Amino acid sequence: MSEQQLWSLLRAEMLEEREQLVDQIEEFEDSPALFEESVGELNSVDDQHPGDSATELYERQKDTTFYYRAKEQLKEIDHALEKMEEGTYGICEKTGEAIPFERLQAMPTARYKI
């Protein structure tokens, strides 16, 4: 398989993952409970058992973490795709040396050679 074919394979994988991340982010953003409604429920603890409030807080924090992680992954994929367009994909941003294909295969958004 040629280098161009390998890059095309990695690009296709990143585009597929990008599409999934965009869908996840849209789901989070369409869920008002993530950022707004659940705050009101957490503040009114008079009618809730403390364990329920803790569970709601934990779930909100977990969802928020997933949301920001998805946004960060999307940013990294967009950066890698931009580098492909510029012709600098697979080049270490620190040393300027080629990043081994095995590393790119394991982590297509890798910026640095180990």
C-alpha positions, 0 to 999 in steps of 0.5 A: 500500500502506498503512502498516499493510500495510507493517508487516505485511509487515515483521513477516512477514519478521521472524517468518520470519527469527526461526524460522530463527534459532531453528532454527540456535540449536537446532542449535548447542546440540544439537551438543556439539562446539561447546562441549565435545567439540572442546575435548578433541580440541584439547588432545590434540595428541600424535596430531594434526598441528598443522595439524589442530588449527589447523583444528579451532580455526578451525572451532570459533571460526567456529561459536561466532561464528555461534552468538552472532551468531544469538542477537544477531539473534534478540534484535534481532528480538524487540525490533523485534516488541515495539516493533510490539506497543507501537506504537513500531515505526519510531520512532527511539529517539534522536530520536523521529522516524520511521525512513524505510520504506526503511531499515526495509525494508533493516534491519527491526530498525533502532532509529535514523534515520540 
